[in-house]
Amino acid sequence: MKHRWPKSPHSQVEAVFHSVRSIREVKLDNVREIRSFGTWEVYKYEVHRFVQFMQHRVKTDLLDTQSVRNEMLEYLEERLAHYVERKRSRQTMETILSALGKLEYAVNHYISIHVPDFPRLETENLRLEFYTKSKKLLSKSSKVFTNRAYPDPIRLIEAIHDGIFQLQASLQYEGGLRAEGVGAPSNRRLKNPLTRDGLHGISTDPVTKLPVGVIASVEKGGKETEHFVSIGTYYRLEEYLQKHCKLESDYIGYVEAINQAAKKTDQYAPGRGTHGLKHNFAQERYLQCIDFGLTHEQALQQTSLETSHFRLRETLTYTRG
């Protein structure tokens, strides 16, 4: 097939980014690609911002890899200086670096197929350099707490008056689900209700060997994960789904209900929100695994599986409290 390269650099981004899209596929099958709709949108947005920076400097070809690398150096220096001045956390900078890493992979994949004689885009060392700089110059988080978990999650849940929000909070706390897993995605365009297909019956907890209800949800990355909740909460969900067919709510309303209950029980801190309950789950589940004889690595792996994390390092940020 004849190579047809778009003239517009923004169209070039769309052309090369198709090679990194594997929405809802398992990570092991496509390690370098993007499986989450949310991540896909965020990464493309960041890459288009970089391309806009290139355009202002009259650079318009992503296949001119040496020029792209030079522009990336200037762009990252400008971004880092901006975030230092604004006292931003390094999370945003790390998102930019991850997005540009996907751009490198996408451009090189495109080159290997269409123009194999072209030089590859080499930016890994550059991105690692700015990752190190961001760790030194930017704070880890803009949040005012070190432990995101709630001091008393049960009292918090009891203080939620709306029955739907209370059920969603119970599922997050007992099973480690994200808000999107209980039908309250932060992205309003994403519809992800919990339905009767997610009811996988009563089974045995692989750690405690006690009876538990099994709930399957599709969350970040499109990966379906089984979560274990109490028999009582499972039957509450089953009864609700028999009447209403699906569990879903407005994310903003759900967060507000959590925050109001947190303030009422003196547990409020900016940023805890719904995800604090997932931190509670991770901390308690890890300790439960240890109590039942698992090693540190085994406990971390089990908690990682149940929180639907791809990396153990990610789970460590939850269990450190």
Backbone hydrogen bonds, N-H to C=O, Kabsch-Sander energy under -0.5 kcal/mol:
donor,donor_aa,acceptor,acceptor_aa,energy
4,R,2,K,-0.5
5,W,3,H,-0.6
12,Q,8,S,-1.9
13,V,9,P,-1.8
14,E,10,H,-1.6
15,A,11,S,-2.2
16,V,12,Q,-2.6
17,F,13,V,-2.5
18,H,14,E,-0.8
19,S,16,V,-1.5
20,V,17,F,-1.7
21,R,18,H,-0.9
22,S,20,V,-0.7
22,S,34,I,-2.8
24,R,35,R,-2.5
25,E,22,S,-2.1
29,D,26,V,-1.2
30,N,26,V,-1.0
30,N,27,K,-0.7
33,E,30,N,-1.2
34,I,20,V,-3.5
40,W,36,S,-2.4
41,E,37,F,-2.2
42,V,38,G,-2.3
43,Y,39,T,-3.0
44,K,40,W,-2.0
45,Y,41,E,-2.1
46,E,42,V,-2.3
47,V,43,Y,-2.4
48,H,44,K,-2.5
49,R,45,Y,-1.7
50,F,46,E,-1.9
51,V,47,V,-2.5
52,Q,48,H,-2.2
53,F,49,R,-1.8
54,M,50,F,-2.0
55,Q,51,V,-2.5
56,H,52,Q,-1.8
57,R,53,F,-0.7
57,R,54,M,-1.0
58,V,55,Q,-2.1
59,K,54,M,-2.3
64,D,61,D,-1.2
65,T,63,L,-1.8
68,V,64,D,-2.2
69,R,65,T,-2.4
70,N,66,Q,-2.1
71,E,67,S,-2.5
72,M,68,V,-2.4
73,L,69,R,-1.9
74,E,70,N,-1.7
75,Y,71,E,-2.7
76,L,72,M,-2.7
77,E,73,L,-2.0
78,E,74,E,-2.1
79,R,75,Y,-2.7
80,L,76,L,-2.7
81,A,77,E,-2.1
82,H,78,E,-1.9
83,Y,79,R,-2.4
84,V,80,L,-2.4
85,E,81,A,-2.2
86,R,82,H,-2.0
87,K,84,V,-0.9
88,R,83,Y,-2.6
90,R,139,S,-2.6
92,T,89,S,-0.7
93,M,89,S,-0.5
94,E,90,R,-2.4
95,T,91,Q,-1.8
96,I,92,T,-1.9
97,L,93,M,-2.3
98,S,94,E,-2.3
99,A,95,T,-2.4
100,L,96,I,-2.5
101,G,97,L,-1.6
102,K,98,S,-1.9
103,L,99,A,-1.9
104,E,100,L,-2.2
105,Y,101,G,-2.1
106,A,102,K,-2.7
107,V,103,L,-3.0
108,N,104,E,-2.4
109,H,105,Y,-2.1
110,Y,106,A,-2.3
111,I,107,V,-2.6
112,S,108,N,-2.4
113,I,109,H,-1.2
114,H,110,Y,-2.7
115,V,110,Y,-0.5
115,V,111,I,-1.3
118,F,115,V,-2.4
122,E,120,R,-0.6
123,T,121,L,-0.6
127,R,123,T,-2.7
128,L,124,E,-2.6
129,E,125,N,-2.0
130,F,126,L,-1.8
131,Y,127,R,-2.0
132,T,128,L,-2.2
133,K,129,E,-2.0
134,S,130,F,-2.4
135,K,131,Y,-1.6
136,K,132,T,-1.4
137,L,133,K,-2.4
138,L,134,S,-2.3
139,S,88,R,-0.6
148,R,146,T,-0.5
156,L,152,D,-1.9
157,I,153,P,-2.5
158,E,154,I,-2.2
159,A,155,R,-1.1
159,A,156,L,-0.7
160,I,157,I,-1.5
161,H,159,A,-0.6
166,Q,162,D,-2.3
167,L,163,G,-2.0
168,Q,164,I,-2.5
169,A,165,F,-2.4
170,S,166,Q,-2.2
171,L,167,L,-2.2
172,Q,168,Q,-2.1
173,Y,169,A,-2.6
174,E,170,S,-2.8
175,G,171,L,-2.3
176,G,172,Q,-1.7
177,L,171,L,-0.7
182,V,178,R,-0.8
182,V,179,A,-0.9
183,G,180,E,-1.1
184,A,179,A,-2.4
188,R,186,S,-0.8
190,L,187,N,-1.8
191,K,189,R,-0.6
192,N,190,L,-0.6
194,L,247,L,-2.3
195,T,193,P,-0.6
196,R,245,C,-0.7
198,G,195,T,-1.8
199,L,196,R,-1.4
200,H,198,G,-0.9
200,H,214,V,-2.6
203,S,212,V,-2.8
205,D,210,L,-3.1
209,K,205,D,-2.0
212,V,203,S,-2.4
213,G,229,V,-2.8
214,V,201,G,-2.8
215,I,213,G,-0.5
215,I,227,H,-2.8
216,A,198,G,-2.6
217,S,225,T,-2.1
219,E,217,S,-0.6
219,E,223,K,-1.7
222,G,219,E,-2.4
223,K,220,K,-0.7
225,T,217,S,-2.4
227,H,215,I,-3.1
229,V,213,G,-2.5
234,Y,230,S,-2.3
235,Y,231,I,-2.4
236,R,232,G,-1.9
237,L,233,T,-2.3
238,E,234,Y,-2.7
239,E,235,Y,-2.6
240,Y,236,R,-2.1
241,L,237,L,-2.7
242,Q,238,E,-1.9
243,K,239,E,-1.2
244,H,240,Y,-2.7
245,C,241,L,-2.3
246,K,244,H,-0.9
247,L,194,L,-2.7
248,E,246,K,-0.6
249,S,183,G,-2.4
254,Y,250,D,-2.2
255,V,251,Y,-2.8
256,E,252,I,-2.3
257,A,253,G,-2.0
258,I,254,Y,-2.1
259,N,255,V,-2.9
260,Q,256,E,-2.6
261,A,257,A,-2.0
262,A,258,I,-2.4
263,K,259,N,-2.4
264,K,260,Q,-2.2
265,T,261,A,-1.5
266,D,263,K,-1.1
267,Q,262,A,-3.7
268,Y,262,A,-0.8
272,R,269,A,-2.1
276,G,272,R,-1.5
276,G,273,G,-0.5
277,L,274,T,-1.4
278,K,274,T,-0.6
279,H,275,H,-1.6
280,N,276,G,-2.1
281,F,277,L,-2.3
282,A,278,K,-2.4
283,Q,279,H,-2.4
284,E,280,N,-2.4
285,R,281,F,-3.1
286,Y,282,A,-2.2
287,L,283,Q,-1.9
288,Q,284,E,-2.1
289,C,285,R,-2.4
290,I,286,Y,-2.0
291,D,287,L,-2.5
292,F,288,Q,-1.6
293,G,290,I,-1.8
294,L,289,C,-2.3
299,A,295,T,-2.9
300,L,296,H,-2.4
301,Q,297,E,-2.3
302,Q,298,Q,-2.5
303,T,299,A,-2.3
304,S,300,L,-2.3
305,L,301,Q,-2.3
306,E,302,Q,-2.0
307,T,303,T,-1.5
308,S,305,L,-0.9
309,H,304,S,-2.4
314,E,311,R,-0.5
315,T,311,R,-1.2
316,L,312,L,-1.9
317,T,313,R,-0.9
317,T,314,E,-0.6
318,Y,315,T,-1.3
319,T,315,T,-1.9
320,R,316,L,-1.3
321,G,318,Y,-0.6
